[in-house]
Amino acid sequence: MKQKIRQEVERVLHVPGNFTKDILEMALVIDCSLSTEEAGESIRELLGTLKKQSEVFRNVRLNAVKWLDDGHIENQVTSAAVMQLGRYFEDYKQNICVKSMDKLTGYLKKFQARSKLIIVVSDGNYRIEDEKTVQENLSPFLRRKMIYWNIKDDTFVRGLPGGKV
């Protein structure tokens, strides 16, 4: 798993014109269908792997995005250390529902497009209402910047799984 995430992150960061500075701005989307334990443990493992991978991730500007449901997506700027220590998850509330990828990609296009790396941590429980809308939201930039991690089967995919987009 660690090797796969390293490879995917390197591919994203080395897309021509993507990452050129010393301080990386990234977004970490947390699907709130995950339990507090699942989300916390997965994020700690992910951030630990990234910090070991490169010095760039030690001073990352981290936009934590909670994907609560279709109408509620919250953003909070935090540090990787706060997330690794578990303090970020003190007010985390699990919300089990099937969410729309259309809404999430629309939000990311509007508010997280300047992030150089976007990692979506989910359990795979989402729907795509309009594939064309999702494709438009991901084009031209998000498609190259986004990594989707399904923690249920431990798969990493750049863009979205299933070859749909």
C-alpha positions in Angstrom: 0.0 0.0 0.0 2.7 2.5 0.9 4.6 1.9 -2.3 1.5 2.4 -4.4 0.6 5.7 -2.7 4.2 6.9 -3.1 4.1 6.1 -6.8 0.7 7.8 -7.4 1.8 10.9 -5.4 5.0 11.1 -7.4 3.1 10.9 -10.7 0.8 13.7 -9.6 3.6 16.0 -8.4 5.6 15.5 -11.5 2.8 16.4 -14.0 4.4 19.3 -16.0 3.6 22.6 -14.4 2.0 21.2 -11.3 4.5 21.5 -8.4 7.4 24.0 -8.4 7.7 25.5 -4.9 9.1 24.4 -1.6 5.8 24.4 0.2 3.1 22.1 -1.1 -0.6 22.9 -0.8 -2.8 19.8 -0.8 -6.3 18.9 0.0 -7.3 15.8 1.9 -11.0 14.8 1.4 -12.4 12.6 4.2 -15.6 10.7 3.4 -17.6 11.0 6.6 -19.1 7.6 6.0 -15.9 6.2 7.5 -15.9 5.6 11.3 -13.7 7.8 13.4 -11.3 4.9 13.9 -11.1 4.0 10.2 -10.6 7.7 9.2 -8.1 8.5 11.9 -6.0 5.4 11.4 -6.0 5.6 7.6 -5.1 9.3 7.6 -2.3 8.8 10.2 -0.8 6.0 8.0 -1.2 8.1 4.9 0.5 11.2 6.3 3.2 9.2 7.9 4.0 7.6 4.6 4.0 10.9 2.8 6.3 12.5 5.4 8.8 9.7 5.0 8.6 10.0 1.2 9.7 13.6 0.9 10.8 16.7 2.8 8.0 18.6 1.0 5.3 16.9 3.1 6.8 18.1 6.4 5.6 21.7 5.8 2.6 21.0 3.7 -0.4 23.4 3.8 -3.2 20.9 4.4 -6.8 21.7 3.5 -8.9 19.0 5.3 -12.2 18.6 3.5 -15.0 16.7 5.3 -17.4 15.2 2.8 -20.5 15.0 5.1 -23.2 14.7 2.5 -24.3 16.2 -0.8 -25.3 19.5 0.8 -22.5 19.7 3.4 -18.8 19.8 2.6 -16.6 21.6 5.1 -13.1 22.8 4.7 -10.6 23.5 7.5 -6.9 24.4 7.1 -4.9 22.3 9.5 -1.5 20.7 9.9 -0.4 17.2 9.2 0.8 16.9 12.8 -2.6 17.8 14.2 -4.2 15.0 12.1 -1.5 12.5 12.9 -1.9 13.1 16.7 -5.7 12.6 16.3 -6.8 16.0 17.5 -8.5 16.7 14.2 -10.8 13.8 14.8 -12.0 14.9 18.3 -15.1 16.6 16.7 -15.5 14.1 13.8 -19.0 12.8 13.3 -19.7 9.7 11.2 -22.5 10.2 8.6 -23.3 7.1 6.7 -25.0 7.9 3.4 -24.4 7.5 -0.3 -22.9 10.7 -1.6 -22.8 12.3 -5.1 -19.4 12.5 -6.7 -20.9 15.2 -8.9 -21.2 17.5 -5.9 -17.8 16.7 -4.5 -15.9 17.3 -7.8 -17.9 20.5 -8.3 -16.8 21.7 -4.9 -13.2 20.7 -5.5 -13.1 22.5 -8.8 -14.4 25.7 -7.2 -12.6 25.8 -3.9 -9.6 23.4 -4.1 -8.3 23.9 -7.6 -5.1 25.6 -6.5 -4.1 22.5 -4.4 -1.3 20.6 -6.2 -2.4 17.3 -4.7 -5.9 16.1 -3.8 -6.4 12.8 -2.0 -9.9 11.5 -1.5 -10.2 8.9 1.3 -13.4 7.0 1.0 -15.1 3.6 1.4 -16.3 3.6 -2.2 -19.9 4.4 -1.2 -20.7 7.1 -3.7 -22.8 7.6 -6.8 -22.3 9.4 -10.1 -25.5 11.1 -11.2 -24.2 12.6 -14.4 -20.9 11.3 -15.8 -20.6 14.3 -18.1 -20.7 16.7 -15.2 -18.1 14.8 -13.3 -15.8 14.8 -16.4 -16.3 18.5 -16.8 -15.5 19.1 -13.2 -12.3 17.0 -13.4 -11.1 18.6 -16.6 -8.6 20.0 -17.2 -6.8 20.1 -13.9 -8.4 18.0 -11.2 -8.0 14.8 -13.2 -4.2 15.1 -12.9 -4.2 16.2 -9.3 -6.7 13.8 -7.7 -5.9 10.5 -6.1 -8.9 8.3 -4.9 -8.1 5.9 -2.1 -10.7 3.2 -1.3 -9.7 2.0 2.1 -12.1 -1.0 2.0 -10.0 -2.7 -0.7 -6.9 -0.6 -0.4 -6.8 0.7 -4.0 -5.4 3.9 -5.2 -6.5 5.4 -8.5 -5.6 8.7 -10.1 -8.9 10.4 -11.0 -11.8 8.1 -10.2 -12.0 4.3 -10.0 -13.8 2.1 -12.6 -12.5 3.9 -15.6 -15.6 6.0 -15.6 -13.8 9.3 -15.8 
